[in-house]
Amino acid sequence: MTRKDEAESTLGLHIDELIAFNDKSAKAGPQPFERRRKPRLTEPFPARVWGVDSGDLPFNVNCVLDNISSTGLYLRMPTLVEAGSEVRLIVHLLNGPDTGATASLQGSILRSELQPDGKHGVAIAIENHRFL
């Protein structure tokens, strides 16, 4: 098992546990077809993101995740970051008001989309992580 596979499986196990704990996917009626390889957890986990923006200036912002899996995440932030840029994040994977895990993530921007509210929706591929 490669180091990336091992890291992915560790984060994947933690996210799978959170999905089971929160199990908000058990809704009545038909579910939409999911094309993603890994299940996504849609919870507003708090995060801090830092890196270099599209103007070559360092940034450090607090935000909330829209969703996360063992291989990627999506969030919205006020900063424009170019695809391919590297970022670092601290994510608080909460499973209650006072409990959960904190992870340090490294990733690269897959895409950045301007949202109607002026923020940028950012898809990030997780390349490395470590639980703190």
Secondary structure, DSSP 8 states (H G I E B T S, - for coil): --HHHHHHHHHHHHHHHHHHHH-TT--SS-------SS--B----EEEEEEE-TTS-EEEEEEEEEEE-SSEEEEEESS---TT-EEEEEEEEESSSS-EEEEEEEEEEEEEEE-TTS-EEEEEEEEEEEE-
